[in-house]
Amino acid sequence: MFATLRQDVRFAVRGLLRSRGVAAVAILSLAVGISANATIFSLVHALEFPDLVYPDPSRIVLLESRNLVRGISGMLVSVPDAIDLLSSARTFSVASVTADQSSVLREARGGGRVAGRRVTAAFFQVMGVSPSLGRTLTAEDQPGTIVLSDSTWRTHYGRDSRIVGRAVRLDGGVVTVVGVMPPRFDADADFWVPFTPSADSSREDRQFTVFARLAPFASLMDATRELEAISQYLAEREPGTNRNWEMYPIPVTRMHGRDSRESFLLLQAAVGFVLLIACANIANILLARGAARGHEMALRISLGATRGRLLSASLAESLTLGVAGGALGLLLAMWGIRLARAIGGFPDVIEPSLNPSVVTFTAAVSILTGVLSGLVPAVRASRVAPTLVLKDGGRGSVATAGGRLRAALVAVQIAFALVLATSGTLVLRSLMNRQEVQLGFDPRGGVRADIALPPDRYTDAASLRRTTDALLESLQRQPGITSAGASTWALPTPAGGQRALTLPGSGDVALPLSVRRAIEAVTPGYFQALGVPLRSGRAFTRADREGARPVAIVNDELARHLWRDRSPVGETVRIGTPDEGGPIVTVVGVVATVRRSAMHDTPVARVYVPYAHYPNGALSVVVRTRDRTAAAMSQLTHVVAQTDPDLFLEGLRTVEADVAQFLAPVRMMATLLGAFGVAGVLLAGLGVFGTVSYTVSQREREMAVRAALGATRRDIVRLAVASTLRMTAAGMIVGAIAASMAARMLAGVLFGVSTADPVSWATVALALSVVSLGACWRPARRAANMDPMALLRRP
């Protein structure tokens, strides 16, 4: 058996080497399709199976909450809800309440701002990972102890093995290091400090993360049902804060890359279509070779070869092509994965690589590709009728053998190409529409950064105002900077809560709860620095200082909801409910509604109040320059250091880059789908060219007879073009049905364009028609230019 297989493979290799050009095209087509599939599969595999260090990570969950009535999801939980939950839940064996914390390491080598967690001692038990140095936190630990991450230990402390027991400065205090965790443990945190949850916290303050390990008997579905029941109980007991809120578990294996999973699955389907088009091309090539080798097959049968032997030999050729394409595709996939890692910005736990699963997938795809592309041609080749073929009159039968099948394969290629090209065009048009969204500000020439004034050094409102004013005044004196401003949260609400906005004296009309709102404190010059146009009234000035009358500026969105039929300038609005006794401010101006980016679809109703009235240490500073953003970034860094050398500048970037980061996923998807669509169209065009060329070569005598009987060159060209139009039309009909289903799957990605967008569909149909007709033109012209008498004299 193995000897026969070896002989078939050797014979197939010799045959392919005799047709090097055809073999090279076939192998390269397969390699491109296989490498694309392997690359995208590596991304999907890395998302589905992240590189986590926790034992049995599928049993670890984190809790989130949502309010479907208000259209909010992905929120965390409040401490009182977590306490009530953990006291009654039976599906968790151990759980921990945690809170994010941003701090500054001040004595470490290369100190700077770090992100950590406040955790209860059970956190490390939930994760089940031992420290690499020292110990983890225990229930007896008081504030003043800290566990460092491996990256913090390496970066800031030079891998000092004597770090345990050392006192380090965190923010304004001193803490003692008790341990260091291993690499990749809780990659979102640089340190962990003790946390004692307080039941007195607000139930609306949903900014705490609960990590839990499922009990041995419980499944994720069991936990989901239990959380639904507990959420319903809390909604009935605490309707003021918990009505319509529901908690649910998320496996920690889904913690990273959740937003990318659906996109990568769609891309996996897209590259599958590319590979199927390549398979159809290879099948067409093998069908043509099989028909051309009809006499050879007939002779082998006459000499005693069985049909099974012929089938085995023919399959060996397609499998050889598949394996060769897979080997080359694996090499291309190595580069593709490196490129994906370079531009993808994946976290450490999601690391696409050419691991055994990807290699196995590639090998399976290569073999399956060889079988799919070669099975039908092999069956046809083995069914040749030797008596008919070996007769002189059998030439016509050989010529027409498989013609309909080859045409059907081309139609399938066109259908798949239509699906890919339509999907890519729809996503590309969505990207173009996103880029046309009015942001409400001008990002060109803007630079922004975040600055935190530490509360241990800036202890009162006066020091906050003084430092902020000094910083902005110094910035405005810098050459090239035209304006500078800062913003911060004013009257912050608990995470998941909303501060009411009401109209006093008008029956306390309130902004509907379904409308998202925000209250920001901004300095004079902020709107000019960000490029936000003033619709009416005035901007803030230095006169709006501490002690001046309370004023505010509102955006178009808030004005549209609360003052539909009149200008809000001069009107008053209460920030809060009458029972809360919230401040009443007079509206002095209206500005455009600002969107963070074109991906932020829901407009936010905003109230802006003077920073002097509501100073805060968490500043977002914006400066505007005359096309000298690099110089402005340097100036901003210099001025902050001059104002206070202990301040850290975070997230320094241009406003254009800040906006563009949100469009990056859509741009990547549009680029990849567009590339796959172009590849599909070109492969389909190659299939049309090959099929029409082969058909013309096999029908030369027929066309010569037609010409001898009076057919003109135009008639001959029309004959070749008509077959192409039939194949193209059949493919487009089938492809339109499949593309409509694919477009519905893309509905969540599309923006400003319907799944049945006539422009996209017409563009793709026209492009495919042009490519198909262009592919058949050369063979048709060759047929028209043939000398009929010379062909008819040919034996």
Order of alpha helices (4+ residues) and beta strands (2+ residues): alpha-alpha-beta-beta-alpha-beta-beta-alpha-beta-beta-alpha-beta-beta-beta-beta-alpha-alpha-beta-alpha-alpha-alpha-alpha-alpha-alpha-alpha-beta-alpha-beta-beta-beta-beta-alpha-beta-beta-alpha-beta-beta-beta-beta-alpha-beta-alpha-alpha-alpha-alpha-alpha
